[in-house]
C-alpha cells in the first residue's frame, strides 16, 4: 500500500476525531461561531486550491439563511480586492497549514480590521494566532495530496452551516467500508488513457468535482477540469465523442435528475462517463459506468460520502498512467512562494 492510500484509509478515523472534538472540547467554539454568524449578513470565504473550493459545499445553505456568500482565491483577493475590502463582512480563512502564503497575507492584512475566522490543521500557525476565532480541522498529520484535511474541512463547514454531529459520525462509520476496490479499478481502466478528464456536477457536489479535478492533476498528471453541469453544455459539450472522458456526480437532490440525464446523453454520444451517484435508479449504457454511494438524506453530505472512493480512484488512475499519487515532482505540500 502506498503512503497516499494509507492517508486516504485514515480518513474515517480523522472524521471521527473531528466529531469527538466538536462534541466535547470544541463545542464552545461552534457556539462562538454561531454567535458571530448571527451578527453578520455577509460572509467571505478565502483560500487557495482545496481550501478555496470547500466553501462550495455550504454556499447554498448559508444563502438560504439570508447570508450573502462570496468565495475568493486568496491571491486574487490580496492583489485586487483587499484595498476595497468590506470590514463589516465576516471573513472565513481556510488553510490546511495555516501558512499558505496568499491566505496568510490576507489574514495578516485583515487582522484587527475585520472579524476573521480561521480553519486550519496547525494550532501553532500564523493564521491560527491571528484569528478572532480559530476552528481546528483535527485531521492529523497529512503530507501528500490533500485528503484528510479536505474531508475535515468539508465536515467542519457542514457543522458551521447547521449540520449535525450525529450525521457525521454515521458517515464516518460508512466510509470505513465504502470503497469496493474492484469497482474503482474498473472505473479507472474505463477512463484510460485519462489524458484529460472533465468533472461535472451541480450544487454542493461541485466541491467534490473541483477537488477531483485539482487532485487528479496533482496525483495522476491528468488534465482535469471541473464544470458546473449547466456551464458544460454551453460550448464544452462540443468535445463529446469516443476520445472524451468524464466523471459526472449526481446526488439525489434539486438537480440529480438533470445530472443523470446529462451523463446518459454524453454516453450516447460515445463519451466514456463514470457516474458517481447515491440514486437507486440510473440510466444504463455501454459507455456509462456507475459507482453508487450510500445516501445520507442531505445533498451536501454527498461529497463527504465520496472521500475514500475518490482517493482510491485517483490512486488507480495514477497507477495506470505510470505515476504514484501523492509524490510531488514540482510543487510542495505547503506553498510559500507566490
N, C-alpha and C positions, 0 to 999 in steps of 0.2 A: 504494500500500500504506500502511495506517495505521501509526502508531507502535506500536500494540499488536501488530499482526501481525508487525512487524519483530522485536519481542522474542520473540514465540512462535516464529518461524522460527529464532531464535538458540538455541533450547533444545538441539538436538542438540550444538552446539559447547560449550555450557555443561556438558552432561553429560560430554563428552569431557575437558573441563578438570578436572572433579572426579575422573574416573578417573585422569588423568595425575598429579594432585597426590597422591592417596592410594596410588598405586602407587610413588611416589618420595618426595618430601619429607614427605608426610603419613603414611607407613607407620608411623612410630613413634607417631603419635597414636592410630591404631587399636589398636596393641599396648597402649598405656596404657589405652585404653577397655576392652579385653578383660580386663585385669588388675583394673580396677575392677568390671567385671561379675561376675567370678568371686567377688569378696568380698561381694557384696550379693545377697540373695534378693528384695528389694523394690525396684521401680523406680517412680518417679513422674514422668510427663511433664506439663509445664505450658507453656501457650502461649495465644495468642488467635487466633481465626479460623483461617486456613490453618495457622498454627503449632501450634494445638491438634489439629486433625483429622489431621495427618500421622501421629501416633502409632498410629492405627488400622491402618496398614499392617503393623506388626510385633507388634501386641498378642498375636496367637495364637502366633506363632513363639516369642516370649520366654516366654509362659505354658507352652508345651510344653517349654521348657528348665528348668522348675521355678521360674520367677520369678513373683512377684505383681506385676501391672502395673495401675497406675491412671493415668488421663488426666484432667486438670483444666483448666478455664477459669481463667486466671491471676487474673482479677478476683474470681471467686468464691472461689478458694483464698486469696487475700490477705485478704479481708474476713471469711471464715467458717471457714477451716480452718487457716490459718497458726498461730494460737495453740496448736493441738494437733498441730503437725506432728511427724512421726516422723523424728528426726535420724539414725536408722540406715538410712533409705531412701536410695537413690541417685537424685538429682534430675536430670532432663534438661530443661533450659530451652530452648525454641525461639523464636527471634525473628529475622526477616529483618534488621531494622535493628539489633538488639541494644539498642534504646532504647524498645521498646513499653512504655507507662507501667506497666501492671499487671504484666507479666512482669519488668520491671526492678525494680519494688518487691519482688517475691517473691525475686528473686536477691539483692538487697541485704540482705534480712532473713535469708536462709539462709547467706550467705557467712560462712565461718568456724565455722558451727554444724553443717552437714551437707555431704556431698560434692555438689558442683554441677558438672554438665557443661553447657556452653552450645553450642548450634548456632546460628550466626548468619552473616550475609553481610557483616559490618562488623568488620574486625580491630581497629579502634581504639574500638569501642563500650564503653559502661559494662559491659555484661554480659560481654563477652569479657575485660575486665580483671579482673573479679571471679571468674571461673570457676577451679575447680581443674583443669579440662581444657576447652580451647576447641577445637571442631571446626569449621573454616570450611566454608561451603557452596560456595564457589568458583563462584558463579552469575554473577558480573559485575554490571554496573550494571542496575538494574531500577527503573523509575519509574512503572509503571502497575499494572493489576490483576495480582495475583500469578501468575507463570507459571514463569520460570526458577528462582526461589527455592523455589516449591512442588515442582517436579520434583527439584531437587537436595536438598531436604530429604528427600523420599522415598528418593532414591538413597543418601544418607548413612545414613539409618536402616536401609535394607536391608543396607548393609555392617556396621552395628553389630549386626545380628542374624544374623551369619554368612553374609552374602551374598557373591557372588563378583564381583570387579572385571571379569573377562572377560565375564561376562553383561551387565554394564552397558555395556561397550564395544560389544558386539554390538547391544545395544538402541539405543544412541546412533546407530549407523550406520543402523539401520532407521528411526529417527524422521525422518531427513532426507527420506525419500520415503514416509512413512506416510500422508500426507493426500491423498485423492483429492477434489479441490475440488468437482467437480460432485455427487458423492455427499453431501458435507457440506451443500452448498447445498440439495439436495433434502430433506435431513433438517430443515434449518431451516425451509423452506417448509411441510413436513409438519406442523410443530408450531404454525404460526400459528393464532390471533393471539398465542400464547405469553404470555398474561397471567399464567398460573400453570402451573408445571411441577413434577411430583414426580420426584425422582431416587432410584431404588430399587436396592439392592444387598445383598450379604451379605459377611461376612468382610473380607479386605484391600481389596476393591473399594469398601467403604464410604468409604474415604479419598477416592476419586475422586468418589463420589456427593455427599459433603458439600462437597468443593471446587467441584463444578459448581453446586450449589445456592447457595453463597456468591457465586461469581463471576458467575453469571447475574443475581443480584440487583444486584451492583455494576455489571456491564457492560451488561446489557440491560434493567435496571429491571423484571425479571420476578420474580414472587413464587415463589421457588424454595424447596423443602423437600426435605430428604433423609430417607429412611426405610430402616431395615433391612427387608428384604422380609417377614419374619415379622410385624413390628410393623404393616406397612402393611395386612395382612389383618385385623388386629384393630380394625376400626372404619373407618379411612380408605377401605377398599375400597368403601364406600358411594358415593364420589364418581364411580365409573366411569360412563362414558357418553360421548356424542358431543362434549361440551364439555370433556372431561378430556384432559390432555396429560401424558405421562410419558416418562422415559428410564430404561430398565432395563439394568443392567450384569450380564452373565452370563459370567464367565470359567470356563474348564474347571477343575474342582476339586471340592471337597467338596459344594458346593450349586449347581453350574452348572445341572444339570437342573431343580432346583426353580425357579431364576430364569427359565429358558426357559419352563417351564410357566406361571408367573405372567404372563409377558409375553403368551403366547398367550391365556390366559384374559381378560386385560384387553382385548386387541384384539377378542376375540369378544363382549365387552360394549360395543363401539363406542368405547372409548378409542383415541386416536391414540398409538401407542407407538413410540419409536425404541429399537431393541435394539442395544447395543454388546457384541460378543462376540468371542472367539477360537475358538469352537467351529465345527466344519465343518458339522454338521447342525443346522439351526434350523427352527422352525415357519414356515409361510407363511400370511399373512392380509392382506387388503387394508388393514387398519388397523395393520399392523406393517411398519416399515421397518428393515432391518438394515444395520449397518456392521460389517464384520469387521476385526479387527486380527490381526497375526501372533502365534501362540502362542510363548511362551518357556519353557514347561515348569515354570513356578512361578506359582502363583496370585497371589503378592504382586508379581510383575512386571507384571501386567495394568494397574494404574493408571499405571505409567510408560510403557507402550506406548501409552496414550491421550493423553498430554500435548499433543502437537501437534494432534491431531484435535480435542480438546475446546477448544483455543484458537480454532481456525478456526470451530468450531461456534458458540461464543459470539459471535464477530465477526459471523457471518451472521445469527444470531437478533437481535442488537442492531441491525444494519443494516436488517433488515426491519421492525423496530419504530421506526425513525427515530432511533436513537442510534448513537454511536460508542463501541465498547467501549474502556475504559481512560481515558475522560475523566471526571474526578471533578467533580461539581457541589456536593456537600455535604461529603464527607469528604476526607481527605488520605492520601497513601501511608503515612505513619507516624503512628499515633495517639498523641498526647502528653497527651491530656486524658481523664480517666475519665468 
